[in-house]
Amino acid sequence: MEVTGLTYALPDGRRVLNDVSFTLGEGVTAGLAGPNGAGRIALLRLIAGDLTPTSGKIASKGGIGYLSRSGDSSSAERDRLSLEALLQGPDGVLLLDGPDEHLDVRGKEWLEDRFRSSRKTILLTSRDRQLLANAASRIIAVEEREVWVHEGGYATFADARLARAPFGRENETFRPEASGSPRSVLRALRRVLRDDRTRTRAGERALTGRGLRLPGLTTAFDLTVRLGDRIAICGADGPAKSLFRRLLDESGRPDDAVPSFDGTVELGERVTPGSLTRDPADAGLAGRSVADLLTGLGHDDATAVLTRYGLEPARERRYEDLSDGERAGLNVLLLELAEVNLLLLDEPTGRLDPSGADTFQRCLRGFPGAVLAITGDRWLAGDFTRFLHFAADGQVREATWGPE
């Protein structure tokens, strides 16, 4: 398949894609990456013939099969049948928008195997970075109305993207739930970084749970969390994992806010839990640069903490101009500075595109406290060292690996 000089503009004249060119060889599987709104889906639809380009040419060998992202609650079995039909069908080029959207981990692994054994030319989008890494031999990146090709797989894509331009531009707002107002954050900045009594000490006990049981959902289990732990909460779909996260997050709040449970939860001394929540409000951060939010630290201390989180290149940018991943990462930083050292996350990369998820994951590595995250993101789970598995039969146990 060959795309040459492809330009696509909206009826009002705004360009979505500008003079895009790339080639995919026969039998190549490529992942389509880039920030939300950059034009990935428009590119797929142009190649499929659903949209008419303003200018440029698209040539392919054999027919084109197109699977669009389903907006309904399509079943995994139905998706597998549709994919199998395309993979065994006559079309030489397949365009797949989120083909794994309704598949569990085993279904994704089946799809990866089918892609690797296929002789068709495949261009696909997916939020699952592990699937892109396992199945795609190259990445077609759509950014700023242009396209560039990374000849390696997804494992090296994030570094290649950073080498070209350190930060993308996605657009979703996150705010810290437990850190209070920006003014209270600023009051805490210097104290948190300079007072040894409040610094996070890896290995100290952050939380102890004994005989924990969510009635009707889980059997009893014990859990010890130490500062510095990275624990992924994974397993069967259902309310148990989210209720468990809420139980930990709200353990120090009024009883009526805590989900019903049996057993005991004890926070360690000087341990403060906190989490990120998506909210359209900017919590007073809009219009302020990253540097302005860290004024109370002084230049050298701000540089040190921004470098640790991988956010130093974004120092002078306003909060609303940050990407999704950058905002999420900055809010983790602000939670740390507000003395949160037990971070509780619920599918933190679930609504981020792969580029934003890469940015957030890089930022999360800078958080020195304990992290407990509900996640089905296999790529993110690779950064975790412990896995708490909630099984469909209600059993909760530590596992050797994460999402299943």
N, C-alpha and C positions, 0 to 999 in steps of 0.2 A: 504494500500500500504506500502511495506517495501523495503527500500534501504539499502543494506549491503555492506560495504567495497568497495564502488564504486570509481574507479580511471579512469581518462581519460587523455590521453596524445596526443599531436599533433604529426604529422609524424616526426617532428624534435626532438622529445623527451621532449619538454616542457610540464609540467603537468598543466592542467587546473583545474582539481579536484583531490584531493588526499585522498583516504580512507574515503569516505563520507558515513555516515550511519544516517538514521532517519526513523521514522514510522509515518504514518498518519492513524488514525482510520477511520472506516466507517462513512460517513456523515460529516466529518470535512472539513471546508473550510479554507485553509491556504494561506497566502500571501508569495510570494517569493521575498526577498529583498536583497540588497547588491549593492556595487558600480558598475558602468559600467565596463564591461570587466572582472568581477570577476568570471563569469561562470554560471550565472543564466540561460541563454538561452541554453547553452550546457547541463545543467542538465535537463531541460525540454525535449530537443531533445533525450537525452539518455533514459529517462523514456518512451518517445513516441516510441522509436525504430528507430529513424532517424539516430542516431549515435551508433556506437558499442563501449562499454566500453573497456578499457585496461584490467580491472579486476573488480570483484565485481558482485553482483546479484541485480536484481530488480524483486519483486513479487507483484502482484496485484490481487484483487478479482474482477472478471468481466472484460469486455473489457476496453480499454483506448481510449478516444476521445481527439483529439488534435486540437486546434485552434491556428495557428501561426499568428504573427503580420502581417497585410496586408501592402504591400509596395505601393499599389496604392491608389487612392482617393476613397476608398470604401465608400458607403453610410451608414449612420446610420441605415436606415431601413433594408438594406441587412445584416448588422452585427447583428441586433436584430433577424432576421429570422434564421441566422446561429446559434446564441447562443440558441435560443429557441429550435431548432432542437436537439442540443446537450443535453440540459437540459431535454428534454422529451425522448431522445433516450435510447437505451439499455445499453450503456457503464456505468460501475460503477465508473470509475475514469475519471475526465476531467482535461486536462492540457490546460490552457488558457493564451496565451501570449498577453497582452494588449487588453483584450476583450472590454474595454471601450474607445479605442483610438478614435473612430469617434462619440461617443455619447455625447450629451449635458448633462447638469446637470439632467434634468428630465429623460433622458435615463439611466444615471448612477444610479439614485435612483431606477428605475425599475429593473436594474440589481442587485443592492444590495438586493432588496426584493426577487428576484428569487433565489439568492444564499442562503439567510437565510432560505427559505422554502424548499430548495432542500435536498434530502437525499443522494445525490451523494458525493463522495470524490473529492474535487476540489483543485487544486494547480494553482495559478494564479500570473501573474506579472501585475503591473500597476504603472504608474507615479503618479496616484491620491491617495495621502495618506489618504484622507477622505474616499474613497471607501475601501481601505484596512482596515481602522479603523472600518467602518460600517459593512463590510461583513466577514472579516477573524477573526477567533477565536484564531489563532496562526500565528507566523511569522517564516518562514524558511530562515535564513540569510546565504548568501554565501559570504565569505570574505577570502582572502588570501588562495584560493584553498581548503578551508575547509567549513564545514557547522555547524551551531549551531541553536538550536531551542528555540525560545522565546514562552513560553506557554501562555503568555498574548496576548492581541491584539495589534494593532499598537499604540494605545494611550500611552502605556507604553514601546514601543520598543526603542524609542530614548534614554530614560534613561538607559534601560538595556544595550544598545550598548555602551553608554558612560562608564558604569561601567566596561565593559569588556576591551575596548580599546577606548580612547577618540576620536580618529580621524581615519577615513577611508582614502582610496586613490583612488580618482577619477581623471580624467585627461582632463580638459578643461580649457582654459585660459580666464580670464577676466582682463580688465584693467580699471582704472578710466578715464572717458572721459574728465572731466573738471578740473582735478587737476594739469595738467601740468607735467613737468619732475620730476623725483624723487628728484633732487636737490632743485626744488622750494618747494616740499613737506617738505623736511627737514628744509628749512629756516622758514617754517610756524609753525613747530611743537610746539616749546616752546611758541611762541607768542599766538597761539590759545588756549592752555591749561591754560595759566597764565594771559592773558589779559581779565579782566572782561568785557571790552567794546565789545569784539567780542564773548563772550560766548553765547550759545543758551539759551534764556529765554523762557520757555514754556508759551504759551498763547499770546506771541507777534504776531502781524499780519505778516504773511510771504508773502501772495499774496491775491489780491482782483481782481476778474474778474466781470465786469458788462456788461450785454447785450451780452454775448459771443454767437457767432453763427458761425458755419462752413457752408458756403453757400452750399445748396443742400444736406447737411448731417444731420444737427441738427437745432432745433428751438433755440431761444435765452434763455440763462439761466445765473444766477449769481452764484458766488462761492467765499467764503472767507476761506482761509487756515491760520491756526495759527501754530506757532512753537510747535512741540509736537504732532500735529495731525497725525493720521494714516488713510489715505483715500484710499479705494480700488475703482478703476475704473472698472466697470463691465458692462455686458449687451450683446446686440446682437453683433455677429461677423460683421466685416466690418472695413473700414479705419478710422472711426470717432474717436475712442478711441486713436489710435496711433497718429493721426494728432493733437489731443488735447494735448497729452503729449509733442509732438514736439513744439507746440505753447508755452507751459509753459517753456520748456527747453531752447528755443531759443529766449525768449522774450527780452533778453538784447543784442542780436546779430544783425548784419546787417539785414535790412528789407528783402533782397532777400533770407534769410535763413528761414524766418518765413512763415508757411502756411497761405494762405489767410483766413481771418476771419473778422467778424464784432464785434464791442464792444471794450472794453478796458481791458488791463491787467496791473496791477501795483504791482511791487514787494515792499515788506516792506524794511525799512531801514536796511542795513547791511545783506540783504538776498542774498545768492548766490545759484542758482540752479545748479545741477549736476546730472549725470546719469552714469550707467555702460553700457559698450558696449563690446560685444564679439569680440575679435580680435586675430589673431594668433601671433601677435607681443607681446613681454613681456614688452614693454615700459621701457626697461632698468632695469627691476626687476629680470630677470633671474640670477641665480648664487648668489643671495644675500639672507641671512636669514631674517626672520621676525625681529629679534633683530637688525640686521644691518640697516634695513629700518627705525627703530625707534631710531637710535643712538642719534639724537639730543634731545631726551626727557630726557635722564638720566634714570637710572634703575628703580627708584621708580615710576616715571610718566608713563614709558612704561608698567610696571607691572599693574598699575591701569587701563590704557586704554585697554590693552589686556584682562584683567580679565573681564572688562565690556562687551567686545565683545565675550567672551568665547574662546579666542584664546591663552591664556597663555600657554597651553600645547604644542602649535606649535611654541613657541618662537625661538627655535634654528634650525628649519627646513628651508631649502631653498625654495624660492618661487615656483620653478617648482616641488617641492616634496609635495606641499600642494594639498589637494583634491579640486575638483571643488567648493564645498561649502565654503571651507576655503579661497580660492582665492577670491571668490566673496565677502565674509565677510570682508577679509582684505582690499579689495579695497573700500568698504563702509567706513571702518575706515580711510583709506588714504584720501578719499574725505572729511570726517569730519575735519581732520587735515589740509586740504587745504582750510578750511573755507566754505565748502559747507554745508548749513543747510536746503536746500530744495531738497530732494532726489526724483528723478523721475525715475520710473522703468517700463519696459515693459516686462511682463511675466518673471520675474526674476528666477522663478523655472521651466520654461517650458522645458528646456533641461537638467535639473538635475535629476538624479535618486532620489528615495525617501531619501536615506541616505544623499546625497549631499544637498537636499532641507532642510532636518532637520538641518544640520549644518549651512546653510545660514540663515535660519529663526532665529536660536538662535543668530547668529551674528547681524542680523538686529535689534533685540530687544535692542542692545546696542547703536544704533544711536539716539542721543538726539533731532535732528531736526524734521522737518515735512517730511512725506513720502507719496507720491502719487504713487500708483502702479496699472497698468493694470494687472489684474490677473483673471484667471479662476480656480485658485487653492483654493479649499474650505478650505483646512487645513491652508494655509497661511492666508486666509481671516479671520480666527478666531482670528488673532492678531490685526485686524483693528477695528476701532470704528465708522467710517463713510463710507458710500457706495454711490458713485456717479454712477447712473445707466443710461446707454445709451440704450434707447429702439429702437426697430426696426422701429418705426414710426417717429424717429427723436427727440422725447422728451428726455430731460435730467433732471433728478431729483434725489434728495437724497432718498435712500431706507433704509429700516430697516435691510436688510441683503444683502449679496453680490451676488456671482455668481448664475445665474439662467440658 
